[in-house]
Amino acid sequence: MIVNKIYVWDLPTRLFHWALVALVAFQWLSGELEDEWLKFHLLGGYAILALLAFRLLWGFVGGEYARFGNFLRGMGPTLEYARALRANTAPRYLGHNPLGGWMIAALLATLALQGFTGLFASDDVMTSGPLRYWVSDQIAEVMTELHEGSFNVLLTLAVAHVASILAHRLFKGEDLVWPMLTGYKDSDEASKKQ
């Protein structure tokens, strides 16, 4: 088998990924600590919204493997991949496989919901999102509940994301972390280029 290195994850994609990981961890910590940490929580939220705006743009104009059109597939190909995965016959993808692509979409959408609702949220004591007073108390309450509740969804998705990375390592022998650090992935003859 011939093994080559191929540049899959461009620098902007990798910087986005790791900055987002760090910011989500910081947001969790600052949200738990509350009090004087909430001002930093707001700043972290702005940073995440800026990263999401970048990623949305990069999903259309970025490198080949960063583009949404490269990894978001329809229901048919996604179900076909899921069946092949279950039968242990799933092809290897250099970028995101169909299930991984939808995981990324779900993570980005949940983060966008977190950021958007945070703009209107309030702890009713010390801190409110910058747009809190543009909406009624009832809407602010709903936004606050969505902001808090959707974080549990985000954590569930993040655990599933990490679990799938571990499963690729354990069951397919494919390291997905190192390529997200270096940008390079092994490309062998069995790889399916997207």
Backbone torsions as a table, in degrees:
resi	resn	phi	psi	omega
1	MET	NA	132.8	178.9
2	ILE	-88.5	131.4	178.0
3	VAL	-119.9	125.5	176.5
4	ASN	-122.9	163.6	173.0
5	LYS	-101.0	136.3	176.8
6	ILE	-130.0	139.3	-178.6
7	TYR	-80.0	109.2	-175.6
8	VAL	-105.4	-53.6	-174.4
9	TRP	-99.4	108.3	-179.6
10	ASP	-68.7	163.6	-175.9
11	LEU	-58.1	-45.6	178.6
12	PRO	-59.2	-38.4	178.7
13	THR	-65.1	-43.6	-179.8
14	ARG	-67.1	-42.8	178.0
15	LEU	-63.3	-41.2	176.8
16	PHE	-58.9	-49.3	-176.8
17	HIS	-57.5	-53.2	-174.7
18	TRP	-73.3	-32.9	174.9
19	ALA	-64.7	-39.5	179.1
20	LEU	-66.3	-42.3	177.0
21	VAL	-57.7	-47.8	-178.9
22	ALA	-64.3	-42.6	-178.1
23	LEU	-68.3	-38.6	178.2
24	VAL	-64.6	-41.3	176.9
25	ALA	-62.8	-42.7	178.6
26	PHE	-64.6	-40.9	-179.9
27	GLN	-62.2	-40.7	178.0
28	TRP	-62.1	-48.1	-177.9
29	LEU	-63.4	-48.1	-178.0
30	SER	-66.8	-32.2	176.1
31	GLY	-68.6	-35.6	178.3
32	GLU	-72.8	-38.2	-177.8
33	LEU	-73.9	-28.3	178.5
34	GLU	53.3	-146.0	-179.2
35	ASP	42.2	-124.2	-175.0
36	GLU	-68.1	-13.9	178.9
37	TRP	-75.6	-17.8	-176.0
38	LEU	-65.1	-29.4	176.6
39	LYS	-65.0	-34.9	176.6
40	PHE	-74.7	-31.1	175.6
41	HIS	-60.7	-42.9	177.2
42	LEU	-61.6	-44.8	179.4
43	LEU	-63.2	-40.5	176.5
44	GLY	-62.4	-38.1	177.2
45	GLY	-62.7	-42.4	176.9
46	TYR	-61.8	-40.9	-179.9
47	ALA	-63.7	-40.5	178.4
48	ILE	-65.5	-42.2	177.7
49	LEU	-61.7	-38.8	177.3
50	ALA	-65.2	-42.0	177.3
51	LEU	-62.3	-41.4	179.6
52	LEU	-64.9	-38.9	177.1
53	ALA	-62.6	-42.9	176.3
54	PHE	-59.7	-46.8	-175.4
55	ARG	-65.8	-35.1	176.2
56	LEU	-61.0	-47.5	177.5
57	LEU	-63.1	-45.9	-177.4
58	TRP	-65.1	-24.8	177.2
59	GLY	-67.6	-13.9	178.3
60	PHE	-111.2	-30.0	-175.2
61	VAL	-118.8	-2.5	-176.3
62	GLY	-76.2	-167.9	179.3
63	GLY	-61.3	164.5	-175.0
64	GLU	-49.5	-48.7	-174.3
65	TYR	-82.7	-10.0	178.1
66	ALA	-88.6	-16.4	-175.3
67	ARG	-75.3	136.5	-179.9
68	PHE	-57.3	-38.0	179.8
69	GLY	-63.0	-18.3	179.7
70	ASN	-83.9	-25.8	-174.5
71	PHE	-128.9	-6.7	174.9
72	LEU	-95.1	112.1	-177.0
73	ARG	-113.7	164.0	179.8
74	GLY	-70.0	176.1	-177.7
75	MET	-62.3	-41.4	-178.5
76	GLY	-58.1	-57.6	179.5
77	PRO	-62.0	-32.4	-179.9
78	THR	-68.8	-43.7	177.9
79	LEU	-67.0	-37.5	177.7
80	GLU	-62.2	-42.3	178.0
81	TYR	-64.5	-41.9	179.6
82	ALA	-61.2	-41.2	177.9
83	ARG	-65.1	-42.7	179.4
84	ALA	-65.3	-36.3	177.9
85	LEU	-63.8	-43.0	179.1
86	ARG	-64.2	-36.5	179.6
87	ALA	-84.3	1.3	-179.3
88	ASN	62.6	33.7	177.4
89	THR	-123.1	15.3	-177.0
90	ALA	-67.2	135.5	178.0
91	PRO	-71.3	158.0	176.7
92	ARG	-88.7	137.5	177.3
93	TYR	-111.7	143.1	176.0
94	LEU	-72.4	-42.1	175.9
95	GLY	-94.3	-144.3	179.1
96	HIS	-76.6	136.6	171.7
97	ASN	-75.1	170.3	-176.1
98	PRO	-57.1	-40.7	177.8
99	LEU	-69.1	-41.1	178.1
100	GLY	-62.4	-36.9	178.0
101	GLY	-61.4	-43.0	179.2
102	TRP	-72.5	-28.2	174.0
103	MET	-64.4	-43.3	178.5
104	ILE	-62.0	-43.5	178.4
105	ALA	-60.9	-42.2	179.8
106	ALA	-65.9	-41.7	177.7
107	LEU	-62.8	-46.0	-179.8
108	LEU	-64.2	-41.4	179.4
109	ALA	-65.3	-40.7	179.5
110	THR	-67.3	-39.6	176.3
111	LEU	-64.6	-38.7	177.2
112	ALA	-63.8	-41.8	176.5
113	LEU	-61.6	-43.4	177.2
114	GLN	-57.6	-49.6	-178.3
115	GLY	-64.6	-44.8	-178.5
116	PHE	-64.0	-48.7	-178.4
117	THR	-67.1	-31.1	177.6
118	GLY	-62.5	-28.9	178.6
119	LEU	-63.5	-26.4	-176.6
120	PHE	-109.8	-2.8	-173.6
121	ALA	-77.8	161.4	177.9
122	SER	-150.6	144.2	174.1
123	ASP	-93.5	4.5	178.8
124	ASP	60.1	14.4	179.4
125	VAL	-129.4	-70.0	-172.9
126	MET	-115.5	-33.1	-167.9
127	THR	-128.8	137.4	174.8
128	SER	-134.7	151.0	174.1
129	GLY	-64.4	158.8	-174.6
130	PRO	-63.9	-21.2	-179.3
131	LEU	-106.3	9.1	-177.0
132	ARG	-52.7	-42.3	-173.5
133	TYR	-85.4	7.0	173.1
134	TRP	-87.8	-10.6	-176.6
135	VAL	-125.1	165.0	179.0
136	SER	-69.8	166.7	177.6
137	ASP	-60.7	-38.0	-178.8
138	GLN	-65.6	-44.4	179.6
139	ILE	-66.7	-40.5	177.7
140	ALA	-60.9	-38.1	178.8
141	GLU	-65.9	-42.4	177.9
142	VAL	-63.8	-43.2	179.5
143	MET	-63.0	-39.3	179.0
144	THR	-64.9	-43.4	178.3
145	GLU	-64.7	-41.3	176.8
146	LEU	-63.9	-40.3	-179.9
147	HIS	-62.0	-44.6	-179.0
148	GLU	-73.1	-43.3	-177.5
149	GLY	-69.8	-37.5	-177.9
150	SER	-70.9	-17.6	175.9
151	PHE	-65.4	-34.1	176.5
152	ASN	-65.4	-36.9	175.4
153	VAL	-64.1	-44.3	178.8
154	LEU	-59.8	-44.2	178.4
155	LEU	-62.4	-41.3	178.6
156	THR	-61.9	-44.2	178.1
157	LEU	-64.6	-40.3	179.9
158	ALA	-64.3	-40.7	177.6
159	VAL	-64.1	-42.8	178.2
160	ALA	-63.2	-38.7	178.7
161	HIS	-62.2	-49.0	179.4
162	VAL	-65.3	-40.6	178.8
163	ALA	-61.4	-39.6	179.5
164	SER	-68.7	-34.4	175.9
165	ILE	-64.0	-43.6	177.0
166	LEU	-64.3	-40.5	179.2
167	ALA	-62.9	-40.3	176.6
168	HIS	-60.4	-40.0	-179.4
169	ARG	-68.0	-47.1	-174.8
170	LEU	-75.1	-42.4	-171.6
171	PHE	-100.7	-23.5	-180.0
172	LYS	-113.3	-7.1	-179.7
173	GLY	68.2	24.0	-176.4
174	GLU	-111.0	120.8	178.1
175	ASP	-85.9	118.7	179.4
176	LEU	-101.8	-11.3	-177.8
177	VAL	-80.5	-49.4	-178.0
178	TRP	-57.0	-44.5	176.8
179	PRO	-61.0	-30.3	178.3
180	MET	-76.0	-13.5	173.9
181	LEU	-91.1	-41.5	-173.7
182	THR	-99.4	-26.4	-175.5
183	GLY	96.4	-17.8	-174.9
184	TYR	-102.3	139.8	177.5
185	LYS	-125.8	150.2	174.0
186	ASP	-70.3	132.7	177.1
187	SER	-118.1	111.5	177.9
188	ASP	-110.6	176.7	-175.7
189	GLU	-63.5	-23.2	-178.5
190	ALA	-85.0	-6.9	-177.4
191	SER	-69.8	144.8	175.4
192	LYS	-101.9	114.3	177.1
193	LYS	-79.3	134.6	-175.2
194	GLN	-80.3	NA	NA
